[in-house]
Amino acid sequence: MEENKNSATATKGKKDKQLHLRCSTDERQQLEERAKKASKNLSEYMIACSLGAEIKERMPLEVRRYIIGIGTNLNQLTRLANAGKLSVESEDKLKKMVEALSDLLLTS
């Protein structure tokens, strides 16, 4: 039974057929850019699109770092709040961070 699973997986993953299509230089450039944003090569991207997969762009590194920084600050402020040591200034800072994070996530 284990052998059947392995052979079925191997057959499913085998990519020995080629498909040719024509597009303009601009179209190709757009497809390559979209594939790059989705962290896929052009072939993977085209297959996924053709089979109806939802393609999501990867979040830019600087945005991920910003979100991680906000998360770290939120975690520190949450610890202070749970310990009963949250000042009014910290509370205002917490509200601003939540608003900034919300804005960032809604615009991305």
N, C-alpha and C positions, 0 to 999 in steps of 0.2 A: 504494500500500500504506500509506503514511503517513496518507493521508486516512481510510482505513478505521479505523485505530487511533483517530484523533481523534474520529470520529463515534461509534464504539462507546463510547468513554469518556464522551462528552457525554451519550449516551442513558442509560448506566448511572447517571450522577450526577444525572440530572434527577429532581426530587422535586416532582411536580405532583399527587399523590394525598393525600387526607387520610383518616385513620382516627380514628374517635371511640370512646371507651370511657367507662364510668362507674366511678367509685371514690369512696370516702368522703374527707372532708377530711383525716383522719389518713393514709389511704393516699397521697393526693397529696403531703402534706407529707413523708412518708417517701421517696417516689420522688424528689422534688425534692432532698432532702438527700443521697440516694445518688448522684444525678446530679452534684451539686456536688462531692462527695468524689471522684468519678471524673473531674472536670474536663470534664464534658460538659453540654450543655443537655438538657432533659427529653426532647425528641424523639430526639436521638442516643442517649441512654441507653435509652429504651424500645425503639428499633429494635435496638440491640445485644443487649439482654436477650432480646428476642423471637426473634432469629436464633441464639441460643445462644452468643454471644460471652462469653468470660471477662472479667468487669468487675473491675478492680483499683482500689482507692482510691489516690489520690496520697498520698505520704508528707507529713505536715505539715512546714511550713517549719522550725520549730524543731528537729525531729528530723533533717532533712537537714543543717542547720547544725552540729548536734552531731556527726553522723557525719563531716562534712567536717573538723571540728576534730580529732577523734580520728585520722582518716586522715593529717592533716598531722603530728601528733605522732608517729604510727607511722613515717611516712616519715623524719622527722629521726632517730628512734632507730635505724632500720634503717641509715641512712647511718653513724651512729656505730659500729654493730655491724660493718658491713662494713669500716670503717677500723680496727677493733680498739681503739676508744676507748670501748667501752660499759662503764660502771661497774656495780657490783652494784645501786646505787640505781636506775640507769636500767633495768636488767634487771627489777627489781621493778615499776617504773613501766610498762614495756612489757607485762608480764603483766597488770597491773590494767586497762590500756587494752583489751587483747584481750578480757578477760573482760567489761568494760563494753560493748564493741561487740557481742560475742556475745549478751549478755543483751538489749540494745536491739533487735537484729535478730530475735531469737527471739520477742520480745513484740509486735513491730509487725505 
